[in-house]
């Protein structure tokens, strides 16, 4: 089969590699759509894991083979696949901190080499503990492109639930890329007043379409004045930092009221350092929160939101590329242009 193999030093090359073999309790899935996620982009760009690997974890496809003892799935089933699933028994799982579970940290989907998601390939092997609890069937009438959103929507829904947003609250969302726009959709469903920022006009237009007041963050005084105006002068009740850029966390604290919640979502690099005033947290009694990866308890609800069409996710897809053009797709995702948003890889297409 063909796969986009990460070779180190930022290089990805389409190679012919063996189609994975499966064992008892496992599935072989033909990948039809896989979104390019910024988590994978960081791993490629900053060489965070040793090569060779095949990345890609927003995976939707068709079961082509099921191992012995698999009862819930059969060849022909259309499915989405999560690549992390917790044990549900350990110290962290008992506290619903699933992404800190040692089993969760094991990647259970691979195209070969060290498991790394594998969705940027024509076929993936889904391991038994993922088959048991981390696969959802795609209903008839739902496209593979649409279905590939289930995992990223789950990660955003987890963060929204952590913030416990109320209908009368003011929420600021910094960054309106695909993830930031999902946050805008979900926070609006909670009934909150949303103010969002991005430097790209097209993204601001979409944010407005999805119910937010939208601002260029470079006009910081105008943005801050609007936040104050929307919150009776107090500042935002919650701020979501949905992109990574110098000064954003400090801006989030400045825009928030005393006692507010500030959630970091895009600050995933171990090399990134943030300098803030301790008094903003201590004296201001703000809560600085982190949210990372998916929540197994929200798996069914995230699938329902995506499959039902309740979220206008199709408006976030700007590019679809074949596996042979994945380097172009990665470049688009790494360096957004005026109208670029989500890039989806279709491994079965030749051009």
N, C-alpha and C positions, 0 to 999 in steps of 0.2 A: 504494500500500500504506500501512498505518498503521505508524508508528514513534514511539517515545518519544524526542523530540529534547531534548537538553540545550541550554538557552538562555542559560546564564550565571547567576551569582548564586544558585546552588543550585536553579534552576528546571528542571523537566523537564515537557514537555507533549507529549501524543499528537497528532501531526499526520499529515495525508495528504501523502506525498512520493512521488516517482517510484520505482517498482521498479527496482533497479539493472540496468544492462545488463552483459553479460559479453562478454569477448573470447576469442581462442584460448587454450586451456590452462586456462580458468577454469570455475568452477561457479556456478550459481545454486541456493541451498539455501533451502527453505521451513523457517523456524524453528518447531519444535514446543515446545521447552523451552530455557530459558536461566536459569541460576542467577544470583542477585544476589550479587556478590562485593564484599568491603569495599574492594578496590582501586578499583572503580568508584565506590563510595559516597564515598570520599575525594576523588576527582576532581570529583564533583558538589558535595559540601558545601564544599570549600575552593577551588573554582574553579581547579583546577590547570592546565587546558588551555582554550584559547579556544574559544567556541562558534561555530557550532552543531556538534554531534556526536551520534552515536548510540552509546551504550555497550553493554556486555554481551558477554562473551567465553566463557562456559561453555555453548557452543552445541551443540545436538543437533537434527537435522532430516532432511528428505528432499530429495535432489537432484531438481530439477525441470527443469534444463537443463544440458547439458555443452557447452563450447565445442569448436571444432575442435582436434584432436590430443589430446583427453582419452581415454585408453584404459582406465584403471582403474575409472572410475565412469560410471554412466549414470543416466538419469531413473528414479526409483523406489528407488534405493539409500538406505538409512537410514545416516546418518553423524554422527560428531562432528567438530568442526573446531577445530584449534588456530589461534590468531591470530598467533603468533610462531613462526618456524622459522629456525634459524641457517644460515649458508652452509656450515659444516663445513670451511672452508679457511683462515680467517684466523688471526692470532696467538692470539686468545682461544679460537676453536674447537679449535685444536690442543691447548689445555690444558683442554678441556671446560668452559670458562667461557662457555657459550653465550649467557647473557643479557647478556653484555657485547659480543657481536658486533654490528656495525653493521647487518647484515641482519636479525638477530633483533629489533633495536629498531624496525624498520619493521613496522607493523601491516598484515597481509595479508588482512584480512576487513573488509568495510564494508557498511553499509546506505545509504551516501551521505555527502556532506560529507567532511571529513578522516577517513580510516580510524581507527576507534576500537573495533573489535570488531563492533558492529552488531547483536548478538544480541537487543536490545530492539526488535525490528522483525519484520515478517512474512516478510521475505526478506533474505538477505545474498549479496553477491558474494564469492566465494573466489578470491583471485588465484593466478596460476599456480605460484609457488614454494611456496605452501601446499598446493595441490592435489597437487603432486609428492611432498611429504614430510610434510604435516601433517594428513592426513585419515585417519580410521579408520572402517571399516564397523561398524555395530551389528548384532550377531547377532539372529536371530529370537528372540522371546520376551523380549528386553530392552527395557524401556520407555524412552521419550525422557527422562523425568525421571531415571531411573537413569543413563542414558548421559551426561547432562550433568555428571556428577561426574568424568569422566576428567581434565580439565585440573586442577581443584583437587587431586585425589589425586596427580597427577604432581608438583605443586609440593611436597607434603608428603613424598612418597617420595624426591624429590631431597634434601631436608634430612635425612631419616633415613639415607640412604646416606652423606651427608657426615659424619654423626656416627659412623658405623661402630659401632653399638651391639652389644654382646656379650650373650649370654644371662644372664650372672651380674651384670650391671650394674644400678645403680639410676638411674632416669631421672625427673626432675621436669618436668612440663608445666604451665606457668602460663597459664591460660585454657582453658576447655572450651566455646567456641563451636564451630561446625561444623568449623573448621580444627583447633582443639585436640583435638576428639574424633577426627578422622581421625588425628592424631598418636598419640593413645592407642591406637587400633586397630593402627596400623603398628608402634609400639614394642612392643606386647604380642606381636605376631607374631614379633618378634626374641627373645622369651623373657625380656625384662628385667622387673624389678620397677618398676611405675609408680606414682608419686604425683602427683596432679593437683589443681589448684585452680581454683575459680570462686566467684563470689558468689551465683550463682543455684542454688537447691537442685535443680531439675529437671536441670540440666546435671551436677551432681554425681552424681545418681542414674544418669544414662547413663554417666558415667565409670566408676562402680562396675560397671555391667552389662558394660562392655567390658574389665574386668580391672584397673582402677586402684583404689588407695586414694585417697579423695577428701576434700578439705579446703576450708573457707572461708579464703581468704588473710588475712582480717581477724583470725583467730585465729592470728597469725604464730608465736607461741611453740609452740603445739600442732603446727602444721604442721612447723616446723623440728625439733622433737623427734622427730616421726615419720620425717622424712628421715634424721636421725642414727640412729634405731633400725633402719631398713631397710638401713643401709649400714655396720653395725658401728662407728658413731660417726664415720665419715670425712666424710660428706656425699655428695651426689649425684655420680655419674660424668658425667652430662650433664644439662643444663637447657635446655629449649626455651621461649623466650618467645613464646607464640602469641597474645598480645594486647598492646595498647598502653595503658599506664596509668602514671602517675607512680610511681617507686620500684620498678618490677618488675625492671629490670635489676640494680639494687643488691641486691634480694632474691635474684635468681638467683645472683649471685656469693656471697652469704652462705650460701646453701644448698648450694653446690658444694664439693667437696673440692679440695685442691691438685692441679693437673694435669688438672682436669676441662675439659670442653668446654661452653661456653655459647653457644647459637645464638639469634640474633635473627632472627625471621621476620616480625613484625608492625610493625617499626619502619621504615616506608616513607616517612614524611613528611620532606622536606628541612628542615622547620622544627623538628623534634623534636630536643632536646638532652638528652644523658645525661651526668651527672657521676658518675664512679666513681673508686675508689682505684687509682692506677697500680700500687701494690704488690700488689693482688689479682691483677693480671695478671702482673707481672714476678716478684715474689718468690714468689707462689703458683703460678707457671708454668701458669696457666690459658690456654686458647685461646678467644678471643672470635671467633665465626664469624658470617658473614652468609649467608643463603640467600634467593634471590629468583627467582620465576617458575619455569617448567618446564624440564625437561631432555629434549632430543630423544632421547637414548639410552634413556630410560625410558618412552618413549611407548607402546610395545607392552605393556610390563609393567603400566603404569598402566591401560591399556585392559583387559588380562586380569583384573586385580584387580576392576575395576568390573563388567565384563560377566559374570564368573563368579559374582558374588554373594558372594565370599569376605569382603567387608567389608559389614557391616549398614548401609549408607548410607541405606536407606529410612527408618530410624529418626531420621535427622537432618532430614528435611523436615517443617517445621511448617506452612508456608503455601504455597498455590499461588494465583497471581493472574493475571487476564487482563491484556492490555496496557493496557486502559482503566483498570485499577486499579493501575498500576505505582507511582504516587506513594504509595499506601497501602502497597504492598510495600516501597518504599524506606524509608518511615517505620518500619515494623516492623523492618527490618534495621538501621537506624541506632540505634534505641532499643529494645533487646530487652526483652520482657516476661517474665513468669515461665516461660512454656512456648514461647517463640518460638526458632527455630533457623534453618534454611535456608529462604529464600524463593525459589521458582521461578516465573518468568514464563512463561506459555503464550500466545504472541502470536496464535495462531489462534482462541482462545476470545473470544467477544464479551462475556461477562459473567464 
